[in-house]
Amino acid sequence: MTTVQVELPDVLAQSAQAAGLLTPQAMEAMLREQLKRQAGVALRAMWASAPPEELTPAIEQMIDEQVQAVRAQRRKQVAH
């Protein structure tokens, strides 16, 4: 496990604490959700920038394999 120290404005820290958002479980859930969002944004950007005629079934398969590999790695990290 890694310990992280974060500096926040007092009012924000107090509000977050009162809402139960500063617990390790809440912080982990928020970070995981943000990582999913960023991955989705990156994937959509990649799809938007690729010319449609270049998206062959082979390339789609390669993308699927990469996504599966990343998901498997994340599941392995969560298990530890």
N, C-alpha and C positions, 0 to 999 in steps of 0.2 A: 504494500500500500504506500501511496505517496501522500504526504501532508502538504497542503497548499494554504498559504496565507494571502488573504485578499484585503485590500484597503478599500473601504466604501465610505461615502458620506454618512454621517451619524444618523440622519433621518431615514435614509434608505436602509441602513443596517437594522435600525430599530423596527421599521415596518416589515422587513423581510423576516426578522426574528419572530415578531408577533404572528406572522402568517405561517410560521413553521417552515420557511424556505431555506434556512441555514443549517438544517440537519444534513449529515452525510448522505442519507438516502435521498432527500429532496434535491441536493446539489447534484448527485449522480444522475438522477432521473432527468433533471434539466439539461445537464451537459450531454447526455445520450440523445435527448430529443433534438438539441441544437445540432449535433453532429449528423443526425439523420437528415435534418432540413438542409444543411450545407451540402451533403452528398447528393440530395435530390436536386438542388439548384445547380450543382456542377454537372450532373447527368443531363438535366434539361438543356443547359448551355451547350454541352457537347452535341446533343442531338440537334439543337437549333443551328449550330454552326456547320454541321456536316451536310454536304449536298445530298439530296435524297437519292440520286442515282448511284452514289458511292456506298450506300447502306445495303450491302449484299447480305444474304442469309449467313454467309460465313462470318462477316463482321458482327452481325447480330449475335451469333453463337459465341463469338469471342467476348463480347460485352457481357453476355449472360454468365459466362464462365468466370469472368473477373468479378462480377457482382457476387456470385456464389462464393468465390474464394474469400472476398472481404467479409462476407457475412459469417462464413465458417471461422475465420480468424477472430472476429468479434465474439462469437459464441464461446470460443476457446478461452479468450481473455476473461470473459464474464465467469466462466466455470472456475477460474483460479482465484 
